[in-house]
């Protein structure tokens, strides 16, 4: 997630500078051909070109709105995970007690149960994050050589080295017992199985009368909420912005930029002998605006891709981890995730 109010010129050049190069080259080539050959047939009336540009702009607006909806929904899902996680921590500590037992267990044993349930939930958070970062076929990292290399560069530049699988393995080793980790490695959806194990532990607590039926149902309801949040996040991850909408905009922008010099050059030619050369920067500016609109939507439609536009899942996981450990009374807390440059991941 980019946290600066505005992008600097350097950041804009890093994101779209290479497009300015080919836009300048295309504008210069057409301008030189028109100026030195005087081929009048190369000029396109401005009215149809303006109509095409308007249509493309409307289409890009639709695509970008759809991409933003996916991004904002993903953020709301993780906001709900934060709220439900705090609820889980407070409810576990408040509900799992000796109130319904004739033979009380020790406070140390109760504290160990609370810690086990809360620590396992922290493991679920990092497991879910790891699963959501697994590349899908439509994400940039899975594309052809050029797009893949650009995405890899962005992962290093924006992901600030925090997308490594080692983070999840380290967190699981810190919060889950070794035998449980070994068992979870055999599952395809680790996060799902962690919640299932939480449910099995609640059943055991009910059999030991550490919770009653009402409290059992309330705690299970929170676990069901975690399944709901996970399913919503997986829906965004595993179902792309429909490609007939996502990819068509690239074609429309390409057509418009291809035709753009043919309309602008002839208009500037009417202003005077040397005015035609002024068409080059204007072609580049107009083309760059449309390219930027396309890129913004393209890099916003997948909010779990591990790039700069992503939901800051690692930061949210760490925030929840700190909250839950403070509920347990722990003092040796991990540091909050700080932004690197202008990106919080």
Protein Blocks (a to p, Z undefined) as FASTA:
>chain_A
ZZbfbdcfklmmmmmmmmmmmmmmmmmmmmmmmmmnopaklpccfklmmmmmmmmmmmmm
mmmmmmmmmmmmmmmmmmmmmmmmmmmmmmmmmmmccklpfbdcdfklmmmmmmmmmmmm
mmmmmmmmmmmmpccfkbmklmcfklmmmmmmmmmmmnnopacfklmmmmmmmmpcfklm
mmmmmpmblmlmmmmmmmmmmmmmmmnopacfklmmmmmmmmmmmmmmmmmmmmmmmmcc
dfklmmmmmmmmmmmmmmmmmmmmmmmmmnomklmmmmmmmmmmmmmmmmmmmmmmmmmm
pmbnopakbccfklmmmmmmmmmmmmnopabdcdddddehjacZZ
